[in-house]
Amino acid sequence: MRKILLSSIVIMLIVSHAVSAQNDIQLPDPKIRGGLMKALKNRSTYRKFSTRDLPVQTLSEVLWAAYGINTNGGRRTVGTAFNTREIHIYVLTKDGSFLYNAEKQKLEMITAEDTRGIVATQDYVKNVPVQLIYVADHDAMRRQLSGRWKDEMVHFSTIHTGQIAQNVYLYCASKNLATVLREPGNNGQLAVKLKLGSGCMIMGAQCVGYPGSK
């Protein structure tokens, strides 16, 4: 009896697998053509950076790709829930710390102090030429949201930051640049240096530069 039961179970599993296999869809291999598909293929995280400075033109394009204005109506390269646009990008370089103004496509100086060392908690990022700091202004977001959506602010900001960081990854992949998204560390010190309000939250840091020697 036990043998018959086991045989029945085996037969049922074989039949179930056969039916499942018949319902599967074998997808064709992707065609890696065009700039976007090639950038996706080449997308990578680096942990070795050159100290070579980025040209201003390249930095401008990185920031525009990240979160710049791409329509006459002021829309961004990344959409935000309820159009809150609560993410701000701060740029840390050896020449100081700046706030990216997308409307004017310019960097507004916060301090002439080199604050990169505050977020360089790991050796491999100590001399990266550019650190992008993603900050969510939840005070401004709270004024734009109503009801239960206010409880989703951190969730929304996390999604928005991920989208922005991915844009940077794809731009870097298309230009043979190195990048890595990371937890900045020392957020309290950095908030003071960047003069952030109490309602602001540092969401992450992204290093951008030329690949270093392996």
Wavefront OBJ file of the C-alpha trace (Angstrom):
o trace
v 0.000 0.000 0.000
v 2.807 2.357 0.917
v 4.582 1.619 -2.371
v 1.398 2.342 -4.306
v 0.967 5.654 -2.448
v 4.547 6.718 -3.134
v 4.207 5.752 -6.792
v 1.048 7.859 -7.054
v 2.788 10.872 -5.540
v 5.722 10.526 -7.946
v 3.347 10.298 -10.928
v 1.447 13.394 -9.726
v 4.686 15.378 -9.385
v 5.818 14.358 -12.873
v 2.456 15.323 -14.383
v 2.398 18.613 -12.464
v 5.896 19.469 -13.680
v 4.962 18.602 -17.267
v 1.864 20.825 -17.145
v 3.885 23.661 -15.591
v 6.579 23.325 -18.254
v 3.924 23.546 -20.971
v 2.772 26.883 -19.507
v 6.272 28.356 -19.264
v 7.340 30.916 -21.857
v 10.910 30.736 -23.139
v 12.033 34.304 -23.777
v 14.429 35.166 -26.598
v 17.855 36.529 -25.665
v 17.824 40.320 -25.337
v 19.302 42.283 -28.237
v 21.999 44.537 -26.791
v 21.685 47.387 -29.271
v 21.564 51.129 -28.793
v 22.951 53.301 -26.054
v 20.505 52.391 -23.296
v 20.807 48.623 -23.679
v 24.611 48.852 -23.814
v 24.638 51.054 -20.715
v 22.497 48.509 -18.884
v 24.877 45.749 -19.912
v 27.891 47.757 -18.732
v 26.294 48.997 -15.507
v 28.611 48.163 -12.619
v 29.644 49.149 -9.105
v 33.256 50.257 -8.601
v 35.347 50.392 -5.478
v 38.546 51.721 -7.038
v 38.620 55.357 -8.098
v 41.161 57.662 -9.680
v 41.815 61.028 -8.006
v 41.532 62.703 -11.411
v 39.014 65.572 -11.361
v 35.844 65.376 -13.411
v 35.467 68.062 -16.096
v 32.692 70.563 -15.325
v 30.856 69.459 -18.472
v 30.826 65.859 -17.278
v 29.650 66.873 -13.812
v 26.856 68.927 -15.368
v 25.722 65.942 -17.407
v 25.868 63.598 -14.402
v 23.608 65.919 -12.417
v 21.211 66.493 -15.298
v 20.933 62.750 -15.884
v 20.366 62.242 -12.171
v 17.599 64.751 -11.589
v 17.684 67.509 -14.168
v 14.818 69.190 -16.000
v 13.968 67.452 -19.255
v 10.751 69.197 -20.381
v 9.573 72.754 -20.925
v 7.074 72.188 -18.130
v 9.843 71.684 -15.591
v 9.498 67.930 -15.232
v 12.562 65.995 -14.093
v 14.447 62.989 -15.390
v 12.956 61.188 -12.370
v 9.285 61.448 -11.483
v 8.186 61.736 -7.858
v 5.014 60.662 -6.079
v 2.479 63.494 -6.149
v 5.195 65.568 -7.888
v 6.750 66.370 -4.493
v 10.294 66.761 -5.876
v 11.590 66.540 -2.313
v 15.044 65.179 -3.142
v 17.961 67.606 -3.229
v 21.425 66.723 -4.486
v 24.440 68.107 -2.671
v 27.805 67.877 -4.415
v 30.984 67.484 -2.398
v 34.303 68.221 -4.123
v 37.756 69.381 -3.078
v 36.562 72.935 -3.836
v 33.672 72.814 -1.390
v 30.109 71.658 -0.916
v 27.363 72.750 -3.278
v 23.619 72.407 -3.815
v 22.499 71.429 -7.321
v 19.963 73.922 -8.682
v 18.221 72.084 -11.518
v 16.154 75.087 -12.624
v 19.286 77.121 -13.315
v 21.611 74.168 -13.993
v 24.170 75.484 -11.557
v 25.917 74.620 -8.297
v 25.248 76.938 -5.380
v 28.041 76.977 -2.818
v 27.175 75.977 0.732
v 30.717 76.042 2.094
v 34.210 76.313 0.626
v 35.354 73.599 3.023
v 36.225 70.186 1.605
v 33.738 67.970 3.448
v 34.328 64.768 1.494
v 36.253 63.275 4.402
v 33.140 63.279 6.578
v 31.421 60.690 4.414
v 34.618 58.815 3.486
v 34.245 56.174 6.178
v 35.827 53.572 3.889
v 39.355 53.887 2.490
v 38.388 53.384 -1.140
v 36.267 56.573 -1.246
v 38.610 58.974 0.556
v 39.915 60.586 -2.630
v 36.908 60.224 -4.940
v 36.602 63.568 -6.778
v 32.808 63.852 -6.449
v 30.415 62.704 -3.747
v 26.706 63.157 -4.462
v 24.614 63.384 -1.297
v 20.891 62.704 -1.666
v 18.740 64.578 0.852
v 14.967 64.365 1.296
v 13.221 67.506 2.560
v 10.375 65.946 4.521
v 9.178 69.278 5.896
v 8.422 70.446 2.363
v 6.992 67.037 1.492
v 4.688 67.096 4.507
v 3.155 70.363 3.303
v 2.341 68.789 -0.057
v 0.881 65.508 1.149
v -2.372 64.908 2.952
v -3.913 62.210 5.104
v -2.302 58.795 5.213
v 0.216 59.692 2.501
v 2.229 61.598 5.084
v 3.077 58.240 6.650
v 4.645 57.146 3.355
v 7.229 59.936 3.089
v 10.308 57.835 3.825
v 9.030 55.091 1.548
v 8.503 57.548 -1.299
v 11.891 59.201 -0.757
v 13.655 55.847 -0.792
v 12.096 55.008 -4.157
v 12.949 58.434 -5.585
v 16.557 58.198 -4.403
v 16.924 54.769 -5.983
v 15.666 56.093 -9.306
v 18.086 59.022 -9.222
v 21.020 56.793 -8.315
v 20.178 54.402 -11.150
v 20.215 57.298 -13.620
v 23.724 58.111 -12.412
v 24.748 54.471 -12.784
v 23.518 54.385 -16.390
v 25.188 57.682 -17.299
v 28.472 56.477 -15.801
v 28.200 53.171 -17.666
v 27.704 55.056 -20.935
v 30.773 57.254 -20.312
v 33.146 54.690 -18.779
v 32.990 56.366 -15.379
v 33.047 54.680 -11.986
v 30.289 54.965 -9.402
v 28.998 53.330 -6.241
v 25.943 54.057 -4.098
v 26.601 53.782 -0.380
v 25.541 54.748 3.122
v 27.409 58.003 3.821
v 27.931 57.639 7.570
v 28.474 60.540 9.988
v 25.103 61.948 8.947
v 24.884 64.262 11.922
v 28.186 65.987 11.130
v 27.342 66.180 7.451
v 23.919 67.711 8.167
v 25.614 70.510 10.117
v 28.146 71.180 7.358
v 25.432 71.239 4.692
v 23.179 73.407 6.898
v 20.275 71.001 6.607
v 16.993 71.677 8.385
v 15.713 69.360 11.094
v 13.121 67.958 8.681
v 15.735 66.795 6.197
v 16.928 63.199 5.919
v 20.150 62.084 4.239
v 19.135 59.151 2.046
v 22.471 58.094 0.607
v 25.766 59.049 -1.010
v 27.054 58.203 -4.476
v 30.677 58.435 -5.532
v 31.449 59.440 -9.117
v 34.844 59.528 -10.792
v 37.180 57.791 -13.200
v 37.983 54.131 -12.596
v 41.138 53.553 -10.596
v 43.832 51.019 -11.355
v 43.033 47.491 -10.270
l 1 2 3 4 5 6 7 8 9 10 11 12 13 14 15 16 17 18 19 20 21 22 23 24 25 26 27 28 29 30 31 32 33 34 35 36 37 38 39 40 41 42 43 44 45 46 47 48 49 50 51 52 53 54 55 56 57 58 59 60 61 62 63 64 65 66 67 68 69 70 71 72 73 74 75 76 77 78 79 80 81 82 83 84 85 86 87 88 89 90 91 92 93 94 95 96 97 98 99 100 101 102 103 104 105 106 107 108 109 110 111 112 113 114 115 116 117 118 119 120 121 122 123 124 125 126 127 128 129 130 131 132 133 134 135 136 137 138 139 140 141 142 143 144 145 146 147 148 149 150 151 152 153 154 155 156 157 158 159 160 161 162 163 164 165 166 167 168 169 170 171 172 173 174 175 176 177 178 179 180 181 182 183 184 185 186 187 188 189 190 191 192 193 194 195 196 197 198 199 200 201 202 203 204 205 206 207 208 209 210 211 212 213 214
